[in-house]
Amino acid sequence: MDKKTTAIIAFVIVVFGVYFSSLRYDSQTLAQIKKIDNETKQKQLTINEKSHDLEKKLQLVKSHETQNHKKTATISSSSNSHCVGADFVELFNEQSAEFEKILSTKHVNKMP
């Protein structure tokens, strides 16, 4: 073999080496992306489950609130002031606002 043929064979081997090296790198990158995607989906599932639980709790709180309002309408205002303190009402309002804030920011079912 002359030098020209040897140079062409060496060039082809180098090109294939670079090509296969890039394929290996791409497959490793793709595997990392899939792993991150699976982790993200799992986290999103957890977030959706927690937000669903919070929605249920908020609905329970709201139903109890409406029941309490119905009951207080039949009871005189003087007895009501002794049953429910201002601190309880403030705490309830803060909790309701916090639940609504959490629920309004969650519920992302599709990732980009």
Secondary structure by P-SEA (a helix, b strand, c coil): ccaaaaaaaaaaaaaaaaaaaaaaaaaaaaaaaaaaaaaaaaaaaaaaaaaaaaaaaaaaaaaaaaaaaaaaaaccaaaaaaaccaaaaaaaaaaaaaaaaaaaaccccccc
